[in-house]
Amino acid sequence: MRLDDAFLAISDDNRRYLLEELRRGPKTVGELAAGLPISRPAVSQHLKVLLAAGLVNARPAGTKRFYAVDPQGFLRLNLWLDQFWDGD
């Protein structure tokens, strides 16, 4: 994961909303789209950006895919940010 991709991914209001929803637990595109004034295909595109940045993962279950926050992606982002609070 490139950190600039992660920062670009979280720069969008809709993607931040998706991350906040996924923090509560895995959800499908349909469940996520219900809380946004955008279409399901638009939600899928936003999830694609979050997946590419390593901030979310997807798990197939039958005909659906459940999306969830990927802790490893946020750990890398957090480690990078933490360097600014080390006191060095």
N, C-alpha and C positions, 0 to 999 in steps of 0.2 A: 504494500500500500504506500502510495505517496501521500505525504501529509498535506500537500497543497490540494490534492483531490478531496481529502476529507474536509478540509476547510471550505472548499468550493461546494461540496455536498451539503454541508450544514448552513450554507449562506442563504438558502431558500426557505421562506416561511413554511411552505407546504411540506418540505422535507423535515424541517424541525418538528412540525406537528406530527408527522408520521413516526418519527423517532420517539416522541413523547407517548404516543399511543402504544408503540411496540414495547416501550419500557414496562408497561403494565402487563404484557404477555403477548404471545404469538397471535397473529391475526391474518386473515386472508385479505386479498385486494378488495373484495366486496365489503368486508367489515370496515376497512380503512377508508374506503371511498364514501361510506355513509356519513362520515363526519366532515367531509370537505365539499366545497362548491365546485369541484372539478370532476371530470369523467373517470371511469375506471381505467381506460387506456392511459390517461394522464397520470393517475396514481401509479400504474405499472411503470411508466417512464421514470417517475421520481424514485421508485424502488430500485430500478435498474442502476441509477446513479449511486444510490446508497450501497447497493451490492458491490459495484465496481470500486467504491472507496473502502470497502471492507468493514462498513459500519453495521451491516445487516446480513443475515443469512436466510436461506429459504429451504424449507423441507417439504417435499411432496407428500401428500396424503390423499390417495385416490385421485380424483380429478381436480383437487385443490392444491394450492401451495400455501404453506403457513410461513409468514415472515416473522423474524425475531431479531432483536438487537444482538450483534456479535460483540461480546465483551472484549475479545482480543483486539478488535479494531479500535475500540475506545481506550483500551489499555495503552496501545502505542501512541495514540493522540494525547492521552493524559501524561505519559512519560515525557513526551516532547514539551508539553506545556509546563510541567513541574520544574524544568530546568530554570525557569524564570523566577521561582520562589525559593531556590536553594540557598540564597544569601551570598552566592559567589559573585 
